[in-house]
């Protein structure tokens, strides 16, 4: 005889409630994830996408523009290799100025009577990063800078002459506009014989390359790596000192002090948290300045080495840890350091994880106090460098979004690694109940 399985039938009201909960969950996820999705999509798109009337849900892939220039034997001989090189680069750099065209890469193919093709190209990232260095030895192939400048001045190589062919089916309004601009001039040797544009997926992450090198472009050496390393140093030092000081203080209050002093000490620690942080800013600044820590990363680290909240969290965990285990280990010859490091602190790994997560996030995002105490640009943290780059206003919107995403990645990684400690339950192994 087959046994019938019991099935729980849900009423219409329960089904309706589940449907509403599912819809609200989907809406919540969309509202939560859409800004992040939009930021990533826009950071990968070309310059000017923030001015679009409609929000784009797809990546605007940058384009590769190619112009073909043909020279006669006489023109090639008159220009020489240097002249053809500089002429090609003048065309390339002018094409990159059409920012609304979403230029990912430009290329000039020079031929002499249809033969001996030579290609010159420049990506968007190299254009943005090196435009101030264009007429330096870092960019030019030849060491004779004076000769290059002489060629520019003598032959007016920034001009373009008429005589081009626009290939049908491989152009848009911007390629036509580029050609129209070139054809208005009359002094360029050679004849433009073609102009095409294709999608360039290889240049999709150029905005991130520009964002990474952007601080170096404006004179702050080391690019984005320098402020990131500064912030990581501050975060690691703060986390290490805060956990060490807070946990040892909490252990002393919980397990070493007499009962008569525990309550008074806890009240004193809680009282320090009642003072608004803004009141202590000026005294804190003067103390650190008198100690010689002004304009130093240690001026950010030292004030955050201890917090009343961390002490209370550790103390609560240590209070719940059975004294019987500590007493048994002590009777076996274990010292206080052994009891603290091998028994008490491992039991507080949940609090340690929470502290790592919260201290790293606050250090990574802290702006007000570092802006007061740090003046040296080489010691800027990520929050200071972002504020500085946004205020000078020379970067386009897409690059700033790429910069913001790059800066947010370490925080996301730390959260992914330590999120389990937010709900971690302390497991007292060996306790028989």
Buried (B, 14 or more C-beta within 10 A) or exposed (E): EEEEEEEEEEEEEEEEEEEEEEEEEEEEEEEEEEEEEBBBBBBBBBBBBEEEEEEEEEBBBBBBBBBBBBBEEEBBEEBEEBBBBBBBBBBBBBBBEBEEBBBBBBBBBBBBEEEEEBEBBBBBBBBBBBBEEBBEEEEBEEEEEEEBEEBBEEBEBBBBBEEBEBBEEEBEEBBEEBBEBBBEEEEBBBBBBBBBBEBBEEBBBBBBBBBBBBBBBEEBEBBBEBBBEBBBBBBBBBBBBBBEBBBBBBBBBBBEBEEEEBEEBBEEBEEEEEEEEEEEBEEBBEBBEEEEBBEBBBBBBBBBBBBBEBBBBBBEBBEEBEEEBBEEBBEEEBEBEBBBEEBBBEBBBBBBBBBBBBBBBEBBBBEEBBBBBBEEBEBBBBBBBBBBBEEEEEBBBBBBBBBBBBBBEBBEEBEEEBEEBEEBEEEEEEEEE
